[in-house]
């Protein structure tokens, strides 16, 4: 089985939790800004297809990162 053929489920709340944990540990880490931008880009693309409750949690939890918009 090829890696490209695998379907990996997207877990936006887990992604956000990981980013927030990294932010608490070291907000100036060189890779964190890149992760934030990639998550924001993914979110811009997928936001409309998210379940409303998930979108609501993401909206609330992303408040400290509004400067990315």
PyMOL Python script that loads the backbone (N, CA, C, O; Angstrom):
from pymol import cmd

cmd.read_pdbstr("""\
ATOM      1  N   UNK A   1       0.842  -1.173   0.000  1.00  0.00           N
ATOM      2  CA  UNK A   1       0.000   0.000   0.000  1.00  0.00           C
ATOM      3  C   UNK A   1       0.892   1.243   0.000  1.00  0.00           C
ATOM      4  O   UNK A   1       1.841   1.345   0.777  1.00  0.00           O
ATOM      5  N   UNK A   2       0.571   2.164  -0.871  1.00  0.00           N
ATOM      6  CA  UNK A   2       1.340   3.392  -0.959  1.00  0.00           C
ATOM      7  C   UNK A   2       0.844   4.401   0.068  1.00  0.00           C
ATOM      8  O   UNK A   2      -0.340   4.444   0.404  1.00  0.00           O
ATOM      9  N   UNK A   3       1.768   5.202   0.553  1.00  0.00           N
ATOM     10  CA  UNK A   3       1.412   6.262   1.507  1.00  0.00           C
ATOM     11  C   UNK A   3       0.423   7.237   0.877  1.00  0.00           C
ATOM     12  O   UNK A   3      -0.505   7.694   1.544  1.00  0.00           O
ATOM     13  N   UNK A   4       0.612   7.558  -0.389  1.00  0.00           N
ATOM     14  CA  UNK A   4      -0.254   8.524  -1.056  1.00  0.00           C
ATOM     15  C   UNK A   4      -1.700   8.050  -1.150  1.00  0.00           C
ATOM     16  O   UNK A   4      -2.612   8.865  -1.284  1.00  0.00           O
ATOM     17  N   UNK A   5      -1.911   6.759  -1.081  1.00  0.00           N
ATOM     18  CA  UNK A   5      -3.271   6.244  -1.206  1.00  0.00           C
ATOM     19  C   UNK A   5      -4.008   6.190   0.131  1.00  0.00           C
ATOM     20  O   UNK A   5      -5.208   5.922   0.174  1.00  0.00           O
ATOM     21  N   UNK A   6      -3.287   6.444   1.217  1.00  0.00           N
ATOM     22  CA  UNK A   6      -3.932   6.425   2.527  1.00  0.00           C
ATOM     23  C   UNK A   6      -4.768   7.681   2.731  1.00  0.00           C
ATOM     24  O   UNK A   6      -4.367   8.780   2.347  1.00  0.00           O
ATOM     25  N   UNK A   7      -5.910   7.507   3.330  1.00  0.00           N
ATOM     26  CA  UNK A   7      -6.739   8.651   3.678  1.00  0.00           C
ATOM     27  C   UNK A   7      -6.515   8.940   5.154  1.00  0.00           C
ATOM     28  O   UNK A   7      -6.847   8.126   6.015  1.00  0.00           O
ATOM     29  N   UNK A   8      -5.959  10.088   5.432  1.00  0.00           N
ATOM     30  CA  UNK A   8      -5.679  10.479   6.808  1.00  0.00           C
ATOM     31  C   UNK A   8      -6.764  11.450   7.243  1.00  0.00           C
ATOM     32  O   UNK A   8      -6.922  12.511   6.640  1.00  0.00           O
ATOM     33  N   UNK A   9      -7.512  11.101   8.282  1.00  0.00           N
ATOM     34  CA  UNK A   9      -8.587  11.989   8.716  1.00  0.00           C
ATOM     35  C   UNK A   9      -8.010  13.287   9.280  1.00  0.00           C
ATOM     36  O   UNK A   9      -6.998  13.282   9.981  1.00  0.00           O
ATOM     37  N   UNK A  10      -8.664  14.375   8.964  1.00  0.00           N
ATOM     38  CA  UNK A  10      -8.231  15.673   9.459  1.00  0.00           C
ATOM     39  C   UNK A  10      -8.855  15.894  10.828  1.00  0.00           C
ATOM     40  O   UNK A  10     -10.051  15.676  11.021  1.00  0.00           O
ATOM     41  N   UNK A  11      -8.058  16.316  11.743  1.00  0.00           N
ATOM     42  CA  UNK A  11      -8.510  16.525  13.117  1.00  0.00           C
ATOM     43  C   UNK A  11      -8.139  17.938  13.537  1.00  0.00           C
ATOM     44  O   UNK A  11      -7.124  18.146  14.201  1.00  0.00           O
ATOM     45  N   UNK A  12      -8.958  18.904  13.153  1.00  0.00           N
ATOM     46  CA  UNK A  12      -8.594  20.308  13.401  1.00  0.00           C
ATOM     47  C   UNK A  12      -8.477  20.668  14.878  1.00  0.00           C
ATOM     48  O   UNK A  12      -7.651  21.507  15.236  1.00  0.00           O
ATOM     49  N   UNK A  13      -9.276  20.061  15.734  1.00  0.00           N
ATOM     50  CA  UNK A  13      -9.175  20.401  17.152  1.00  0.00           C
ATOM     51  C   UNK A  13      -7.872  19.862  17.750  1.00  0.00           C
ATOM     52  O   UNK A  13      -7.273  20.497  18.617  1.00  0.00           O
ATOM     53  N   UNK A  14      -7.445  18.707  17.288  1.00  0.00           N
ATOM     54  CA  UNK A  14      -6.164  18.167  17.738  1.00  0.00           C
ATOM     55  C   UNK A  14      -5.010  19.020  17.206  1.00  0.00           C
ATOM     56  O   UNK A  14      -4.035  19.271  17.914  1.00  0.00           O
ATOM     57  N   UNK A  15      -5.130  19.455  15.972  1.00  0.00           N
ATOM     58  CA  UNK A  15      -4.117  20.342  15.397  1.00  0.00           C
ATOM     59  C   UNK A  15      -4.013  21.630  16.211  1.00  0.00           C
ATOM     60  O   UNK A  15      -2.917  22.069  16.558  1.00  0.00           O
ATOM     61  N   UNK A  16      -5.155  22.224  16.508  1.00  0.00           N
ATOM     62  CA  UNK A  16      -5.173  23.464  17.279  1.00  0.00           C
ATOM     63  C   UNK A  16      -4.630  23.249  18.684  1.00  0.00           C
ATOM     64  O   UNK A  16      -3.888  24.091  19.190  1.00  0.00           O
ATOM     65  N   UNK A  17      -4.982  22.153  19.315  1.00  0.00           N
ATOM     66  CA  UNK A  17      -4.486  21.856  20.652  1.00  0.00           C
ATOM     67  C   UNK A  17      -2.956  21.755  20.638  1.00  0.00           C
ATOM     68  O   UNK A  17      -2.295  22.256  21.547  1.00  0.00           O
ATOM     69  N   UNK A  18      -2.406  21.122  19.633  1.00  0.00           N
ATOM     70  CA  UNK A  18      -0.957  20.982  19.527  1.00  0.00           C
ATOM     71  C   UNK A  18      -0.279  22.332  19.338  1.00  0.00           C
ATOM     72  O   UNK A  18       0.762  22.596  19.939  1.00  0.00           O
ATOM     73  N   UNK A  19      -0.859  23.177  18.516  1.00  0.00           N
ATOM     74  CA  UNK A  19      -0.303  24.512  18.287  1.00  0.00           C
ATOM     75  C   UNK A  19      -0.341  25.332  19.574  1.00  0.00           C
ATOM     76  O   UNK A  19       0.629  26.011  19.908  1.00  0.00           O
ATOM     77  N   UNK A  20      -1.453  25.269  20.289  1.00  0.00           N
ATOM     78  CA  UNK A  20      -1.567  26.034  21.534  1.00  0.00           C
ATOM     79  C   UNK A  20      -0.589  25.526  22.592  1.00  0.00           C
ATOM     80  O   UNK A  20      -0.031  26.319  23.351  1.00  0.00           O
ATOM     81  N   UNK A  21      -0.380  24.225  22.647  1.00  0.00           N
ATOM     82  CA  UNK A  21       0.582  23.651  23.589  1.00  0.00           C
ATOM     83  C   UNK A  21       2.001  24.127  23.243  1.00  0.00           C
ATOM     84  O   UNK A  21       2.762  24.516  24.129  1.00  0.00           O
ATOM     85  N   UNK A  22       2.342  24.095  21.978  1.00  0.00           N
ATOM     86  CA  UNK A  22       3.658  24.572  21.541  1.00  0.00           C
ATOM     87  C   UNK A  22       3.823  26.053  21.869  1.00  0.00           C
ATOM     88  O   UNK A  22       4.902  26.480  22.280  1.00  0.00           O
ATOM     89  N   UNK A  23       2.766  26.835  21.692  1.00  0.00           N
ATOM     90  CA  UNK A  23       2.799  28.272  21.991  1.00  0.00           C
ATOM     91  C   UNK A  23       3.095  28.503  23.475  1.00  0.00           C
ATOM     92  O   UNK A  23       3.890  29.373  23.830  1.00  0.00           O
ATOM     93  N   UNK A  24       2.446  27.711  24.336  1.00  0.00           N
ATOM     94  CA  UNK A  24       2.686  27.860  25.778  1.00  0.00           C
ATOM     95  C   UNK A  24       4.117  27.477  26.151  1.00  0.00           C
ATOM     96  O   UNK A  24       4.710  28.085  27.042  1.00  0.00           O
ATOM     97  N   UNK A  25       4.670  26.477  25.476  1.00  0.00           N
ATOM     98  CA  UNK A  25       6.021  26.021  25.790  1.00  0.00           C
ATOM     99  C   UNK A  25       7.094  27.000  25.306  1.00  0.00           C
ATOM    100  O   UNK A  25       8.042  27.300  26.031  1.00  0.00           O
ATOM    101  N   UNK A  26       6.935  27.495  24.069  1.00  0.00           N
ATOM    102  CA  UNK A  26       7.952  28.382  23.505  1.00  0.00           C
ATOM    103  C   UNK A  26       7.364  29.200  22.356  1.00  0.00           C
ATOM    104  O   UNK A  26       7.468  28.800  21.197  1.00  0.00           O
ATOM    105  N   UNK A  27       6.747  30.344  22.671  1.00  0.00           N
ATOM    106  CA  UNK A  27       6.087  31.136  21.627  1.00  0.00           C
ATOM    107  C   UNK A  27       7.047  31.698  20.570  1.00  0.00           C
ATOM    108  O   UNK A  27       6.604  32.150  19.514  1.00  0.00           O
ATOM    109  N   UNK A  28       8.335  31.675  20.840  1.00  0.00           N
ATOM    110  CA  UNK A  28       9.289  32.205  19.862  1.00  0.00           C
ATOM    111  C   UNK A  28      10.002  31.100  19.075  1.00  0.00           C
ATOM    112  O   UNK A  28      10.959  31.374  18.351  1.00  0.00           O
ATOM    113  N   UNK A  29       9.541  29.867  19.213  1.00  0.00           N
ATOM    114  CA  UNK A  29      10.194  28.761  18.487  1.00  0.00           C
ATOM    115  C   UNK A  29      10.108  29.009  16.987  1.00  0.00           C
ATOM    116  O   UNK A  29       9.082  29.453  16.471  1.00  0.00           O
ATOM    117  N   UNK A  30      11.203  28.713  16.301  1.00  0.00           N
ATOM    118  CA  UNK A  30      11.317  29.036  14.876  1.00  0.00           C
ATOM    119  C   UNK A  30      10.279  28.339  13.996  1.00  0.00           C
ATOM    120  O   UNK A  30       9.926  28.872  12.944  1.00  0.00           O
ATOM    121  N   UNK A  31       9.780  27.174  14.390  1.00  0.00           N
ATOM    122  CA  UNK A  31       8.822  26.449  13.551  1.00  0.00           C
ATOM    123  C   UNK A  31       7.371  26.750  13.895  1.00  0.00           C
ATOM    124  O   UNK A  31       6.472  26.397  13.132  1.00  0.00           O
ATOM    125  N   UNK A  32       7.132  27.386  15.013  1.00  0.00           N
ATOM    126  CA  UNK A  32       5.760  27.625  15.441  1.00  0.00           C
ATOM    127  C   UNK A  32       5.021  28.569  14.494  1.00  0.00           C
ATOM    128  O   UNK A  32       3.864  28.321  14.158  1.00  0.00           O
ATOM    129  N   UNK A  33       5.660  29.626  14.071  1.00  0.00           N
ATOM    130  CA  UNK A  33       5.007  30.559  13.158  1.00  0.00           C
ATOM    131  C   UNK A  33       4.598  29.858  11.870  1.00  0.00           C
ATOM    132  O   UNK A  33       3.509  30.098  11.348  1.00  0.00           O
ATOM    133  N   UNK A  34       5.460  29.000  11.359  1.00  0.00           N
ATOM    134  CA  UNK A  34       5.151  28.224  10.156  1.00  0.00           C
ATOM    135  C   UNK A  34       3.937  27.322  10.383  1.00  0.00           C
ATOM    136  O   UNK A  34       3.056  27.230   9.528  1.00  0.00           O
ATOM    137  N   UNK A  35       3.898  26.661  11.537  1.00  0.00           N
ATOM    138  CA  UNK A  35       2.754  25.797  11.866  1.00  0.00           C
ATOM    139  C   UNK A  35       1.463  26.600  11.951  1.00  0.00           C
ATOM    140  O   UNK A  35       0.417  26.159  11.476  1.00  0.00           O
ATOM    141  N   UNK A  36       1.541  27.771  12.555  1.00  0.00           N
ATOM    142  CA  UNK A  36       0.357  28.629  12.661  1.00  0.00           C
ATOM    143  C   UNK A  36      -0.141  29.049  11.285  1.00  0.00           C
ATOM    144  O   UNK A  36      -1.344  29.033  11.022  1.00  0.00           O
ATOM    145  N   UNK A  37       0.776  29.421  10.417  1.00  0.00           N
ATOM    146  CA  UNK A  37       0.379  29.839   9.068  1.00  0.00           C
ATOM    147  C   UNK A  37      -0.198  28.680   8.257  1.00  0.00           C
ATOM    148  O   UNK A  37      -1.165  28.859   7.516  1.00  0.00           O
ATOM    149  N   UNK A  38       0.390  27.499   8.396  1.00  0.00           N
ATOM    150  CA  UNK A  38      -0.145  26.336   7.676  1.00  0.00           C
ATOM    151  C   UNK A  38      -1.531  25.959   8.190  1.00  0.00           C
ATOM    152  O   UNK A  38      -2.410  25.596   7.408  1.00  0.00           O
ATOM    153  N   UNK A  39      -1.725  26.047   9.513  1.00  0.00           N
ATOM    154  CA  UNK A  39      -3.047  25.754  10.067  1.00  0.00           C
ATOM    155  C   UNK A  39      -4.061  26.785   9.591  1.00  0.00           C
ATOM    156  O   UNK A  39      -5.185  26.437   9.230  1.00  0.00           O
ATOM    157  N   UNK A  40      -3.662  28.060   9.590  1.00  0.00           N
ATOM    158  CA  UNK A  40      -4.562  29.127   9.141  1.00  0.00           C
ATOM    159  C   UNK A  40      -4.929  28.919   7.671  1.00  0.00           C
ATOM    160  O   UNK A  40      -6.082  29.108   7.284  1.00  0.00           O
ATOM    161  N   UNK A  41      -3.960  28.534   6.866  1.00  0.00           N
ATOM    162  CA  UNK A  41      -4.215  28.282   5.449  1.00  0.00           C
ATOM    163  C   UNK A  41      -5.177  27.103   5.280  1.00  0.00           C
ATOM    164  O   UNK A  41      -6.112  27.167   4.481  1.00  0.00           O
ATOM    165  N   UNK A  42      -4.940  26.026   6.037  1.00  0.00           N
ATOM    166  CA  UNK A  42      -5.833  24.867   5.997  1.00  0.00           C
ATOM    167  C   UNK A  42      -7.233  25.280   6.425  1.00  0.00           C
ATOM    168  O   UNK A  42      -8.224  24.878   5.813  1.00  0.00           O
ATOM    169  N   UNK A  43      -7.307  26.080   7.475  1.00  0.00           N
ATOM    170  CA  UNK A  43      -8.596  26.517   7.999  1.00  0.00           C
ATOM    171  C   UNK A  43      -9.353  27.370   6.987  1.00  0.00           C
ATOM    172  O   UNK A  43     -10.565  27.220   6.832  1.00  0.00           O
ATOM    173  N   UNK A  44      -8.650  28.258   6.302  1.00  0.00           N
ATOM    174  CA  UNK A  44      -9.291  29.082   5.268  1.00  0.00           C
ATOM    175  C   UNK A  44      -9.907  28.209   4.176  1.00  0.00           C
ATOM    176  O   UNK A  44     -10.968  28.524   3.636  1.00  0.00           O
ATOM    177  N   UNK A  45      -9.227  27.113   3.862  1.00  0.00           N
ATOM    178  CA  UNK A  45      -9.695  26.218   2.801  1.00  0.00           C
ATOM    179  C   UNK A  45     -10.854  25.322   3.261  1.00  0.00           C
ATOM    180  O   UNK A  45     -11.775  25.055   2.489  1.00  0.00           O
ATOM    181  N   UNK A  46     -10.809  24.868   4.492  1.00  0.00           N
ATOM    182  CA  UNK A  46     -11.747  23.845   4.962  1.00  0.00           C
ATOM    183  C   UNK A  46     -12.858  24.362   5.884  1.00  0.00           C
ATOM    184  O   UNK A  46     -13.770  23.608   6.223  1.00  0.00           O
ATOM    185  N   UNK A  47     -12.798  25.612   6.287  1.00  0.00           N
ATOM    186  CA  UNK A  47     -13.702  26.128   7.320  1.00  0.00           C
ATOM    187  C   UNK A  47     -15.173  25.854   7.002  1.00  0.00           C
ATOM    188  O   UNK A  47     -15.923  25.420   7.877  1.00  0.00           O
ATOM    189  N   UNK A  48     -15.584  26.099   5.785  1.00  0.00           N
ATOM    190  CA  UNK A  48     -17.004  25.937   5.428  1.00  0.00           C
ATOM    191  C   UNK A  48     -17.495  24.495   5.531  1.00  0.00           C
ATOM    192  O   UNK A  48     -18.698  24.261   5.647  1.00  0.00           O
ATOM    193  N   UNK A  49     -16.590  23.538   5.492  1.00  0.00           N
ATOM    194  CA  UNK A  49     -17.006  22.135   5.563  1.00  0.00           C
ATOM    195  C   UNK A  49     -16.948  21.570   6.989  1.00  0.00           C
ATOM    196  O   UNK A  49     -17.288  20.408   7.208  1.00  0.00           O
ATOM    197  N   UNK A  50     -16.521  22.387   7.955  1.00  0.00           N
ATOM    198  CA  UNK A  50     -16.447  21.915   9.339  1.00  0.00           C
ATOM    199  C   UNK A  50     -17.833  21.831   9.975  1.00  0.00           C
ATOM    200  O   UNK A  50     -18.733  22.599   9.635  1.00  0.00           O
ATOM    201  N   UNK A  51     -17.987  20.901  10.889  1.00  0.00           N
ATOM    202  CA  UNK A  51     -19.199  20.818  11.695  1.00  0.00           C
ATOM    203  C   UNK A  51     -19.291  22.118  12.505  1.00  0.00           C
ATOM    204  O   UNK A  51     -18.273  22.623  12.978  1.00  0.00           O
ATOM    205  N   UNK A  52     -20.481  22.650  12.665  1.00  0.00           N
ATOM    206  CA  UNK A  52     -20.661  23.945  13.318  1.00  0.00           C
ATOM    207  C   UNK A  52     -20.050  23.984  14.721  1.00  0.00           C
ATOM    208  O   UNK A  52     -19.444  24.988  15.097  1.00  0.00           O
ATOM    209  N   UNK A  53     -20.196  22.927  15.485  1.00  0.00           N
ATOM    210  CA  UNK A  53     -19.652  22.929  16.845  1.00  0.00           C
ATOM    211  C   UNK A  53     -18.121  22.994  16.828  1.00  0.00           C
ATOM    212  O   UNK A  53     -17.520  23.646  17.682  1.00  0.00           O
ATOM    213  N   UNK A  54     -17.497  22.332  15.875  1.00  0.00           N
ATOM    214  CA  UNK A  54     -16.039  22.375  15.740  1.00  0.00           C
ATOM    215  C   UNK A  54     -15.607  23.775  15.312  1.00  0.00           C
ATOM    216  O   UNK A  54     -14.645  24.318  15.854  1.00  0.00           O
ATOM    217  N   UNK A  55     -16.300  24.355  14.359  1.00  0.00           N
ATOM    218  CA  UNK A  55     -15.984  25.710  13.905  1.00  0.00           C
ATOM    219  C   UNK A  55     -16.106  26.712  15.045  1.00  0.00           C
ATOM    220  O   UNK A  55     -15.294  27.631  15.155  1.00  0.00           O
ATOM    221  N   UNK A  56     -17.106  26.543  15.886  1.00  0.00           N
ATOM    222  CA  UNK A  56     -17.310  27.443  17.019  1.00  0.00           C
ATOM    223  C   UNK A  56     -16.147  27.360  18.011  1.00  0.00           C
ATOM    224  O   UNK A  56     -15.666  28.383  18.497  1.00  0.00           O
ATOM    225  N   UNK A  57     -15.704  26.147  18.306  1.00  0.00           N
ATOM    226  CA  UNK A  57     -14.568  25.975  19.219  1.00  0.00           C
ATOM    227  C   UNK A  57     -13.316  26.601  18.610  1.00  0.00           C
ATOM    228  O   UNK A  57     -12.567  27.291  19.301  1.00  0.00           O
ATOM    229  N   UNK A  58     -13.091  26.367  17.337  1.00  0.00           N
ATOM    230  CA  UNK A  58     -11.913  26.936  16.671  1.00  0.00           C
ATOM    231  C   UNK A  58     -11.974  28.459  16.702  1.00  0.00           C
ATOM    232  O   UNK A  58     -10.968  29.109  16.984  1.00  0.00           O
ATOM    233  N   UNK A  59     -13.131  29.033  16.419  1.00  0.00           N
ATOM    234  CA  UNK A  59     -13.274  30.490  16.468  1.00  0.00           C
ATOM    235  C   UNK A  59     -12.895  31.039  17.837  1.00  0.00           C
ATOM    236  O   UNK A  59     -12.171  32.029  17.936  1.00  0.00           O
ATOM    237  N   UNK A  60     -13.383  30.397  18.884  1.00  0.00           N
ATOM    238  CA  UNK A  60     -13.099  30.849  20.243  1.00  0.00           C
ATOM    239  C   UNK A  60     -11.626  30.689  20.588  1.00  0.00           C
ATOM    240  O   UNK A  60     -11.005  31.607  21.123  1.00  0.00           O
ATOM    241  N   UNK A  61     -11.072  29.530  20.283  1.00  0.00           N
ATOM    242  CA  UNK A  61      -9.688  29.232  20.662  1.00  0.00           C
ATOM    243  C   UNK A  61      -8.650  29.967  19.821  1.00  0.00           C
ATOM    244  O   UNK A  61      -7.500  30.105  20.238  1.00  0.00           O
ATOM    245  N   UNK A  62      -9.042  30.438  18.645  1.00  0.00           N
ATOM    246  CA  UNK A  62      -8.105  31.168  17.789  1.00  0.00           C
ATOM    247  C   UNK A  62      -8.036  32.658  18.126  1.00  0.00           C
ATOM    248  O   UNK A  62      -7.249  33.385  17.520  1.00  0.00           O
ATOM    249  N   UNK A  63      -8.837  33.121  19.072  1.00  0.00           N
ATOM    250  CA  UNK A  63      -8.833  34.551  19.428  1.00  0.00           C
ATOM    251  C   UNK A  63      -7.433  35.097  19.691  1.00  0.00           C
ATOM    252  O   UNK A  63      -7.115  36.175  19.189  1.00  0.00           O
ATOM    253  N   UNK A  64      -6.579  34.412  20.450  1.00  0.00           N
ATOM    254  CA  UNK A  64      -5.237  34.964  20.681  1.00  0.00           C
ATOM    255  C   UNK A  64      -4.377  35.054  19.413  1.00  0.00           C
ATOM    256  O   UNK A  64      -3.356  35.741  19.403  1.00  0.00           O
ATOM    257  N   UNK A  65      -4.786  34.368  18.358  1.00  0.00           N
ATOM    258  CA  UNK A  65      -4.000  34.342  17.121  1.00  0.00           C
ATOM    259  C   UNK A  65      -4.665  35.147  16.004  1.00  0.00           C
ATOM    260  O   UNK A  65      -4.385  34.903  14.831  1.00  0.00           O
ATOM    261  N   UNK A  66      -5.521  36.080  16.330  1.00  0.00           N
ATOM    262  CA  UNK A  66      -6.246  36.853  15.319  1.00  0.00           C
ATOM    263  C   UNK A  66      -5.318  37.658  14.419  1.00  0.00           C
ATOM    264  O   UNK A  66      -5.715  38.030  13.314  1.00  0.00           O
ATOM    265  N   UNK A  67      -4.113  37.932  14.853  1.00  0.00           N
ATOM    266  CA  UNK A  67      -3.157  38.682  14.047  1.00  0.00           C
ATOM    267  C   UNK A  67      -2.774  37.913  12.783  1.00  0.00           C
ATOM    268  O   UNK A  67      -2.162  38.480  11.878  1.00  0.00           O
ATOM    269  N   UNK A  68      -3.128  36.621  12.711  1.00  0.00           N
ATOM    270  CA  UNK A  68      -2.817  35.832  11.515  1.00  0.00           C
ATOM    271  C   UNK A  68      -3.773  36.103  10.367  1.00  0.00           C
ATOM    272  O   UNK A  68      -3.451  35.828   9.211  1.00  0.00           O
ATOM    273  N   UNK A  69      -4.930  36.632  10.672  1.00  0.00           N
ATOM    274  CA  UNK A  69      -5.963  36.795   9.640  1.00  0.00           C
ATOM    275  C   UNK A  69      -5.592  37.830   8.609  1.00  0.00           C
ATOM    276  O   UNK A  69      -6.360  38.077   7.679  1.00  0.00           O
TER     277      UNK A  69
END
""", "prot")
cmd.dss("prot")
cmd.show_as("cartoon", "prot")
cmd.util.cbc("prot")
cmd.orient("prot")
